[in-house]
Amino acid sequence: MAIKKKQSHTKVYVAIILIAIIAIATVAVIYSTGRHSNSKIVVGVHVGDRFYYNITGESILFTAGADPDAEYPGFSQYNNTNYYEVTITGVNGVSVSLDTDWVFFNGTDIKASQTINVATGQTTNSNDFWGIYAAKLKLNGLLYPDGTSGLIVNSTGTEAFSSGLRPSDYWSTERVLYLTTDPTQSTLQDNTIEVVIDTQTGVLTSLTNIVAYNNPEMNLIITWLLTNSTVWTV
């Protein structure tokens, strides 16, 4: 589902669709720790569970005349989203299979299927939905208990829903990339991701991805928000 960018102003941008995936993959390489968990890994979703998201994109332009869609084809798709549906189709040990359906206001949609290993974070198709984690994660514990990303649960708390308060986990990361197409290393991208997870199911409930560029100077803000679920009343 990722969209390749055309070369413009001597720089090539990373795919904008589900851009958080790339950040996670790169962090896994840079901060690999090789740590493993001795605790039992719990899968919190079940076959037939469905989750629905709203996706929006906001652009803040600091460079006069900057056009996000000219530089990043597909960015406007976020604000054309009617809903994004995730259906759990299988659970086999620590592997969760799911179908996704990204439905747009014009009636078109993008369907995909994949499997996520919640112990390692590995997916069969990293360009699709990856927001399923192990359930009952612990504060300061590894986000992927048997993975090598080094990402941890930064804080825990509760989220308020129509059905009441539910425990939640939070993680975040920030990276700065110097684009290799600029030998002066003065062209960069600052990528910040903040994610909230429902502790009992291990399902993403919100994501904020802020991608700041300095040439042209602009901030792109991508937001995912859980709007409905068959597991609890959102």
C-alpha positions as CSV (number, residue, x, y, z in Angstrom):
1,M,0.0,0.0,0.0
2,A,3.0,2.2,0.1
3,I,3.4,4.7,-2.7
4,K,6.8,5.4,-4.3
5,K,7.7,9.0,-4.5
6,K,9.1,10.7,-7.6
7,Q,12.5,12.5,-7.3
8,S,12.0,16.2,-6.8
9,H,14.5,18.9,-5.8
10,T,17.3,16.3,-5.7
11,K,15.7,14.4,-2.8
12,V,13.7,11.2,-2.6
13,Y,11.1,11.0,0.2
14,V,10.1,7.9,2.0
15,A,6.6,6.5,1.3
16,I,3.9,8.5,3.0
17,I,1.3,5.8,3.3
18,L,1.6,4.2,6.7
19,I,5.0,6.0,7.1
20,A,5.3,4.8,10.7
21,I,6.2,1.3,9.4
22,I,9.4,2.5,8.0
23,A,10.4,4.3,11.1
24,I,9.8,1.1,13.2
25,A,11.8,-1.0,10.8
26,T,14.8,1.4,10.9
27,V,14.8,1.6,14.6
28,A,14.9,-2.2,14.8
29,V,18.1,-2.1,12.8
30,I,19.8,0.8,14.7
31,Y,18.8,-0.2,18.2
32,S,18.9,-3.9,18.0
33,T,19.5,-5.4,21.4
34,G,18.9,-9.1,21.0
35,R,17.1,-9.3,24.3
36,H,14.5,-12.0,24.8
37,S,11.5,-12.2,27.2
38,N,11.1,-15.0,29.7
39,S,7.5,-14.1,30.4
40,K,4.5,-15.7,28.6
41,I,3.4,-13.8,25.6
42,V,-0.4,-13.2,25.5
43,V,-2.5,-12.7,22.4
44,G,-5.5,-10.5,23.3
45,V,-7.5,-10.6,20.1
46,H,-9.8,-13.4,18.7
47,V,-11.1,-14.5,15.4
48,G,-13.9,-12.3,14.3
49,D,-12.9,-9.2,16.3
50,R,-13.2,-6.0,14.2
51,F,-11.7,-2.6,14.7
52,Y,-12.5,0.6,12.8
53,Y,-10.3,3.7,12.5
54,N,-10.5,7.2,11.2
55,I,-7.4,8.5,9.4
56,T,-6.6,12.2,8.8
57,G,-3.6,14.1,7.4
58,E,-2.8,17.7,8.2
59,S,-0.1,19.8,6.5
60,I,1.5,22.9,8.1
61,L,3.4,24.8,5.4
62,F,6.3,27.1,6.3
63,T,7.7,27.5,2.8
64,A,5.6,29.7,0.6
65,G,4.0,27.7,-2.2
66,A,4.9,24.3,-0.8
67,D,2.4,21.6,-1.9
68,P,2.4,18.3,0.0
69,D,0.6,16.4,-2.7
70,A,3.1,17.6,-5.4
71,E,6.0,16.3,-3.3
72,Y,4.3,13.3,-1.7
73,P,1.6,11.8,-4.0
74,G,-1.1,10.2,-2.0
75,F,-1.0,12.3,1.1
76,S,-4.5,13.7,0.5
77,Q,-5.8,10.1,0.6
78,Y,-5.8,10.4,4.4
79,N,-8.5,13.1,4.4
80,N,-10.5,11.1,1.8
81,T,-10.8,8.1,4.3
82,N,-14.3,7.0,5.2
83,Y,-13.0,4.3,7.5
84,Y,-10.3,1.7,7.9
85,E,-11.5,-1.7,9.0
86,V,-9.3,-4.4,10.6
87,T,-10.8,-8.0,10.9
88,I,-9.0,-10.7,12.9
89,T,-9.1,-13.9,10.7
90,G,-6.8,-16.2,12.6
91,V,-4.8,-16.7,15.8
92,N,-2.0,-19.3,15.8
93,G,0.2,-19.1,18.8
94,V,1.8,-15.6,18.7
95,S,0.8,-15.1,15.1
96,V,-2.3,-13.0,14.3
97,S,-3.8,-13.0,10.8
98,L,-6.0,-10.2,9.7
99,D,-7.8,-8.6,6.7
100,T,-7.9,-4.8,6.2
101,D,-10.2,-2.7,4.1
102,W,-9.4,1.0,3.6
103,V,-12.6,2.6,2.4
104,F,-12.7,6.1,0.8
105,F,-15.6,8.5,0.5
106,N,-15.7,8.0,-3.3
107,G,-16.6,4.4,-2.8
108,T,-13.3,2.9,-3.7
109,D,-11.2,0.8,-1.3
110,I,-7.9,-1.0,-0.8
111,K,-8.1,-4.5,0.6
112,A,-5.2,-6.5,2.0
113,S,-4.3,-9.4,4.2
114,Q,-1.3,-10.2,6.4
115,T,0.0,-12.0,9.5
116,I,1.7,-10.3,12.4
117,N,4.0,-12.1,15.0
118,V,3.3,-10.2,18.2
119,A,6.3,-11.6,19.9
120,T,8.8,-10.3,17.3
121,G,6.9,-7.6,15.4
122,Q,7.6,-9.4,12.1
123,T,4.9,-9.1,9.5
124,T,4.2,-10.8,6.1
125,N,3.5,-7.4,4.6
126,S,4.9,-4.4,6.4
127,N,3.2,-2.0,4.1
128,D,-0.2,-2.8,5.6
129,F,-1.7,-2.5,9.1
130,W,0.8,-3.5,11.8
131,G,-1.0,-2.1,15.0
132,I,-1.5,-5.4,16.8
133,Y,0.8,-6.1,19.8
134,A,1.0,-8.6,22.6
135,A,-1.6,-8.1,25.3
136,K,-0.8,-7.2,28.9
137,L,2.5,-5.5,28.2
138,K,4.4,-4.1,31.2
139,L,5.9,-0.6,31.9
140,N,9.4,-0.4,30.6
141,G,9.0,-3.9,29.0
142,L,9.8,-4.6,25.4
143,L,7.2,-3.7,22.9
144,Y,8.0,-6.9,21.0
145,P,9.1,-9.3,23.8
146,D,11.1,-11.7,21.6
147,G,12.1,-9.1,19.0
148,T,15.2,-7.0,18.6
149,S,13.8,-3.5,18.1
150,G,14.7,-2.3,21.6
151,L,11.4,-0.3,21.7
152,I,9.7,-0.3,25.1
153,V,6.5,0.7,26.8
154,N,7.2,4.2,27.9
155,S,4.2,4.7,30.2
156,T,0.9,3.1,31.2
157,G,-2.5,4.6,32.1
158,T,-6.1,4.4,31.2
159,E,-8.3,5.6,28.3
160,A,-11.9,6.7,28.6
161,F,-14.4,5.0,26.3
162,S,-18.2,4.9,26.2
163,S,-18.1,1.5,27.9
164,G,-15.7,2.9,30.6
165,L,-12.1,3.2,31.4
166,R,-9.6,0.7,29.9
167,P,-5.9,0.2,30.7
168,S,-3.6,1.4,28.0
169,D,0.1,1.4,27.1
170,Y,2.1,4.1,25.4
171,W,5.3,4.1,23.3
172,S,7.0,6.7,21.2
173,T,10.1,7.2,19.1
174,E,11.8,10.1,17.3
175,R,14.4,9.8,14.4
176,V,16.2,12.3,12.2
177,L,17.2,11.1,8.8
178,Y,19.8,12.9,6.7
179,L,18.9,12.2,3.1
180,T,21.7,10.6,1.2
181,T,20.8,12.5,-2.0
182,D,22.3,15.6,-0.3
183,P,26.0,15.3,0.2
184,T,26.1,18.3,2.6
185,Q,23.8,16.4,5.0
186,S,21.7,19.6,5.4
187,T,18.5,18.1,4.1
188,L,16.7,16.1,6.7
189,Q,13.5,14.6,7.9
190,D,12.4,14.5,11.6
191,N,10.0,11.7,12.2
192,T,8.1,11.4,15.5
193,I,5.7,8.6,16.3
194,E,3.4,8.4,19.4
195,V,1.2,5.3,19.8
196,V,-1.4,4.3,22.4
197,I,-2.3,0.6,22.8
198,D,-5.3,-1.1,24.5
199,T,-3.6,-3.3,27.1
200,Q,-6.2,-6.1,27.2
201,T,-6.3,-6.7,23.4
202,G,-3.0,-5.3,22.3
203,V,-4.7,-3.2,19.6
204,L,-3.7,0.2,18.6
205,T,-6.2,2.9,19.7
206,S,-4.4,6.0,18.4
207,L,-1.3,7.0,16.5
208,T,0.2,10.4,15.8
209,N,3.0,10.6,13.3
210,I,4.6,14.1,12.8
211,V,7.0,14.2,9.9
212,A,9.0,17.5,9.6
213,Y,10.9,18.4,6.5
214,N,13.3,21.4,6.1
215,N,13.4,21.6,2.3
216,P,10.7,22.6,1.5
217,E,9.9,23.4,5.1
218,M,6.7,21.7,6.2
219,N,5.2,19.4,8.8
220,L,2.9,16.5,7.9
221,I,0.7,15.2,10.7
222,I,-0.9,11.8,10.3
223,T,-3.4,10.6,12.8
224,W,-5.1,7.3,13.4
225,L,-8.0,7.0,15.9
226,L,-10.1,4.0,16.9
227,T,-13.7,4.9,16.3
228,N,-15.5,1.5,16.7
229,S,-14.9,-2.0,17.8
230,T,-16.8,-5.3,18.3
231,V,-14.8,-6.0,21.5
232,W,-15.9,-2.9,23.5
233,T,-18.0,0.2,23.0
234,V,-15.7,3.0,21.8
